[in-house]
Structure formats: C-alpha cells, structure tokens
Amino acid sequence: MTMDTCKTSPHLLILLCFASFLQLCHSASQQKSYIIYTGNSMNDEASALTLYSDMLQEVADSNAEPKLVQHHFKRSFSGFVAMLTEEEANRMARHDRVVAVFPNKKKQLHTTRSWDFIGFPLQANRAPAESDVIIAVFDSGIWPESESFNDKGFGPPPSKWKGTCQTSKNFTCNNKIIGAKIYKVDGFFSKDDPKSVRDIDGHGTHVASTAAGNPVSTASMLGLGQGTSRGGVTKARIAVYKVCWFDGCTDADILAAFDDAIADGVDIITVSLGGFSDENYFRDGIAIGAFHAVRNGVLTVTSAGNSGPRPSSLSNFSPWSISVAASTIDRKFVTKVELGNKITYEGTSINTFDLKGELYPIIYGGDAPNKGEGIDGSSSRYCSSGSLDKKLVKGKIVLCESRSKALGPFDAGAVGALIQGQGFRDLPPSLPLPGSYLALQDGASVYDYINSTRYQLKMPLTLTKSVENHIYLPNMDSFSFSFSYRTPIATIFKTDETKDTIAPVVASFSSRGPNIVTPEILKPDLVAPGVSILASWSPASPPSDIEGDNRTLNFNIISGTSMACPHVSGAAAYVKSFHPTWSPAAIRSALMTTAKQLSPKTHLLAEFAYGAGQIDPSKAVYPGLVYDAGEIDYVRFLCGQGYSTRTLQLITGDNSSCPETKNGSARDLNYASFALFVPPSNSNSVSGSFNRTVTNVGSPKSTYKATVTSPKGLKIEVNPSVLPFTSLNQKQTFVLTITGKLEGPIVSGSLVWDDGKYQVRSPIVVFNTA
C-alpha cells in the first residue's frame, strides 16, 4: 500500500474530529463528584497527593482527560474528591488502598423556654472549665454581631485550640467565636451566597446560639416567645465550619470540616443536617467523620432527621455518635381565625402580622384560578405559586387546600391565607403573610361558610301551612323570592402563646428507628426540645424563608431535629466541663441513663421515637455508673458487621484485626441501651443475651442492685444482679438475658442499677419489625 492510498479527505478528518469531540463531551457529561475514602490519615502530604494522582490515572477511561484531585483530606483521616464516571468509580472501589467510594451527595439542614422546661435553669451549677470547652458547629455559618456571641468577659481561647479564623471584609472572630472557616470543594459561589462564613440563611446562627449562646434578655420574635434566650453552655467557645450553602451541604464539604475540626482541638461537634443514608457506615460522610472524631476523643452529636413518623426513617444513626429526636415543650402557638358569622376557629402558625381585627373578603383558592396560565380550580385550590388570579385574590384572605408556604396568595397580593391539613399539627408554619394552619374539619367549615354566604335565597312571605309534605300558599299572587349576594369575610389574629400540658411529646416529623444498618443498636439515643424553639437569627434571612418577606429579625422561632441536636450538644458540653477526661461514650451514657423516661403507650414506635428519653443535663453530671467504649470496642463491633481486617486496618491505620473465631455482635457493644430483634417466626421462643461493663463514677464504695421491668410474656434476668464497688473507675461486668414470648411488634422494658443514691436506667426494647 502506497502513501497515496492512505490519504484522508479534509471532510472526513472534520467528521472524525467532531465525533471525537462529541465522545469527549459525552464522557464529561457522565462524570460526577465522588469521594474516595482511604481511611486513616497519611503522614506525608506530598506522597499522598502523588498516590491519589496515580490512582486516578489507573482507573481513568482510556479516552479521558487527565484527572484532577479536587480536594484531599489530610489532617485527621485520608481520602480525596474527584470527578469520575460510574465505571471509573467502580474500578476505584476495587483498589486495594480504598475503603469506600461514594457519590458526593448533598445533605439538607434538618431558647427562652426550652432549657428551663427540661429542668436546666440559667442558675445551674457551672464548672470553671466550661470556658475551655469548644463546640464545633457544622452548618450555614454564623451572624457574628448577634448579642448571643458577644465576647464581653471572655478571656483568650483555650491553649488547646489549633484552628484559624477565616476573616473577610465583613467577618471577624472574637473570644466567643474563636474559629471560622468555609468549605466549598466545588469552588462555585453565587452572588446571593458570598464567599464568607457569615450566615445569610439563619439556620447556623440558630443552632450555635441554642448550643452555646450568651444569655440575651428580652429576646423575642417580634413579641412572640419573649424571655431570655441562651444556650446550654453560655461560657463555652464556638468554632464555625460553614458547610451548607443555598444548594445544600455536600459530603465532601462535611468531611473536609471533620478533617479540620478534629485536628483543631474541638470537644463537641454538632451536626444538624442529614439526608438519605447508605446501608454502610463508611459510605456516609457524617458517619466517617464521626468515627475519626471518636478515635480522637471528640463527640459528634447529630440530628435524627425530619422524615417521621414512618419507621426506619433516621438520617444519622452511627453507633459512635449521638442521634437526637425532637420533642415539644410546654408552650405552643395558636392562631385564631374569625369569620363574618362570629364563629372562631383555632389553628396554628407563627404569625407576627396583626390585622387588628379588621375583616377582609375571603375567597376559596379553587374559585380563583389563573386561567391566563391555563390553570383551573382543581389546581388553584392548592394555592401554589402562580396558580391564582391576582385580580380575584388581591386584598382578600385565601382558603387553600394544602399545608403549604402560601406562595400563591403571597405572590398574588392576598391579605392572608388559611392553609389546612391533618399532618404535622404540632409543627406551626411560618408564612410570609398573615396565616393560620387549620385542621381539615375546620377548613371544611370555612369552605361551607364561604359558599353559604355568597348566595342567599330571600323569601319575604312566610309559608303558613304544610300537610303531608305539601306546602300551601295562601296567595300565590303575593309570593315572591330573589337571590342576593353577600361577601364572605374573615380576619386572622396575631399568634397567641398557650400552655401545652401534655409536653414533652415526640414531634410527628421526628425520624424514627429502627436503625437500618444495625437494628440492635437502639436509635435515636435521646430526645430534646425541637418544636417552636426561639434562638438567634440572621437578619439577612426572612423568617419564612420566602423571598419578598421583608421582616428583619434578630431572633426566630423554628422547629426540627436540627433544633433538638444543639440542645444535646450543649448538654454534652456541660457534662464535659465537669469531666474533661471522659470519653465520648461515657458522656453519651451519662446523658442516656439519667434521661427522663417517656411513655411507650403514647408514642408511635415507643423507644424508636425517643430512645432513652428526654435529656436532663443537671443529672447527667452525676450518673453513678457509665457504659464506656473506645476504638477497640467499635473495631470489634465492625468485625461483627462483616468488615474485613484489611478494611479496618485502612480505616484505623494500625494493626487492628478481626478474630478468626467469634466476632463481636451488635448486642455486645457496650451501649447504654438494649435492643433485641426477634424474627417473626421466633416470636414464641424469644432468646437473646447482652454482655455489658459499667464503670463506677459515683461513690467510691457502693453496691448497686438491679431492678428489671419486664414486658408481658418476657422474662428478663441480670447476672449478677448485685454489683459491689470499692473504688472510683472500677469496672464490673454483667449479662442481661431475655427469654419468653413476644406479644406485640414492639415491647418495652428497663434495667435500673440503684445504690440508693444514683439510679442508672437503660431502656430495653424487643421487636420483630426492622
């Protein structure tokens, strides 16, 4: 073959180049951000980066452009972030230096009265070491000018602090906020979400002030919830790690924050965010970070999630962290609605607007469709944005058939909105206009009123005779009737505060267990106030989270397990201030065994809703006994979950290994609760045992006796049933055995160790649904 026969036409070359370009574009479009977690930290950063680059080139498709390391974790554990195709990610997962590869998913952001309600007043006994405790807040940033973070009276940061303050033209730290840093691995910032630690969302400010904010007297949300706002540990320091932005909170940013916070010297990490969890602890950014935190003596407190009340809806449930559910407090907010017929209905909302009792026309959303946009009444009744006719709605109150943010009425210029529904009646919404959330029956009554007043039949002549359902008129010539129109009217009052006599109750939205990965680790661990919590806020963020809501607040009332989580973080920091050397497990145990018991009879899914119960910080300082655990216990637990020796050695960076014979089961992890899963086929022959060790932190010489409460059909025994102690920090072991018949899908019991001074309570749950 001669050279002439190999010549290619210019047109063919162009086509070949274009095809190659399309192939490259397709390959790039299939890429997404992945986290490659490689375990324990590597000492040599340069060597680590070289290794990561080599690994990327090894797994790269043959036609791919050179791969870049977007970010690498280096201070507390190791790994990196890179753009990969699904095939490249699968190849990377098989690499012998890799623990796990998972998509860089986005997670979402899940108090005047609350601390007092749980029996923890501002005047509670305080340890001098409280000012040495550092709480790391992983959230949307912080508003530094808030009085909650004033550093008046604070000395310099503790000497253990190794972090930094990422200052900017509009942000500086002080001796209260001792550290601040932003995390945005993808490097994209919008003009509405600037490159600063400053919080323009409000969530992070609310969380930080709930955990460790200064006392601020006369705090309120435009008059609602008035009192003294404060955190649990008012003298503690705050380190801010901004991982959440308008587009969410990515695993990569969360892991980068963990990497720094652990090395910075923090004591407690509070994480009020989460998302859909993987059935593998080491494919979840929060679980990975919390594991490395606990190895370094740092406790991570997480929100359980807001996907309740369905079972197995938890977002965070790793056994080395605390998972917190949300409960009500003894204050609730009601918003009354009065109609033109003088009938009043009581709904719920956080309504700071005042119509001063003035009556306005009221219209049903289904009668005001935006026909110009092709919308009919079947859609407009839900009052979504753009669904309503502005001409028909402006200046009126709109009745909507949904529990929504009332965007449709707000956009259309309505005076107010009535939303309705049966779900989440314990969650008062905050709307951008006057509004109330009515029960369905009351909403139906309002609808009937609107219809009954629009058209009325007028009959001036009285009907005088009726025989066997026949009506006789005395003079038909004088009989007349007519239809007349009368405008239905209503008003919405400003929200009132009332006493909630049945609190605490687990919130309907609070996520429930069982734990989807390890059902026999009872989660959530604890419950804390999370409904209608008043705390500091960012003035840059509207309270309803709706653009166009021009109210400017320094304090806001919001709900969620995000609000419950910092209560437990503050309580954990309080315990830490009295016991600086206690491990994260010991602190968790103290909070659990001193918690206030809630009733399984009044709560859906019993302990899977509230764990050990509601926190009592004052009691938690003196628990008597603790169920302690360390890295070796968690490694043994992971062996029992099927993790290999190779994987565990990558994670720990040491010679950890799984025994060839018996691996530790979930029941043997030294946890302050007991959960026994019984397959439905074995309900008539229940059998299970738990090995536990308790450490004496109460009286040096003491004798604890076991008191067991067994549910019907089951026999629970403790051996030995008496534990004598002769010194502090002495350990004693026991075995708890459960046998018998399971007479329900979930049954509850308890074990209490009592020495006459301390009562150390652990919940016991036996169940057949997971």
Secondary structure, DSSP 8 states (H G I E B T S, - for coil): --GGGG---HHHHHHHHHHHHHHHHHHHHT-EEEEEEEEE--S-HHHHHHHHHHHHHHHS-TT-------EEE-SSEEEEEEEE-HHHHHHHHTSTT-SEEEE--EEEE--TTHHHHTT--TTS---GGGGG-EEEEEES-B-TTSGGG--TT--S--TT----B--BTTB---SSEEEEEE--TT---BTTB-SSSB-SSSHHHHHHHHHH---EEEEEETTEEEEEE--S-TT-EEEEEE--BTTBEEHHHHHHHHHHHHHHT-SEEEE-EE----SSGGGSHHHHHHHHHHHTT-EEEEE--S-TTSTT--S---TTSEEEEEE--SEEEEEEEEETTS-EEEEB-------TT--EEEEEGGGSB-GGGT--HHHHTT--TT-B-HHHHTTSEEE-SS-S--HHHHHTT-SEEEEE-STTTTS----SSSEEEE-HHHHHHHHHHHHHHHEEEE--S---EEETTEEE-S-GGG---EEEE---EEEE---EEEE-TT---B-TTS-----SS-TTS-S--EEEE-SSEEEE--TTS-TTS-TT-----SEEEE-SHHHHHHHHHHHHHHHHHH-TT--HHHHHHHHHHTSB---GGGSTTTHHHHTT-B--HHHHT--SEE----HHHHHHHHHHTT--HHHHHHHHSS-----SS----GGGS--SSEEEE--GGGTTSEEEEEEEEEEE-S-SSEEEEEEEE--TTEEEEEESSEEEESSTT-EEEEEEEEEE---SSEEEEEEEEE-SS-EEEEEEEEES--
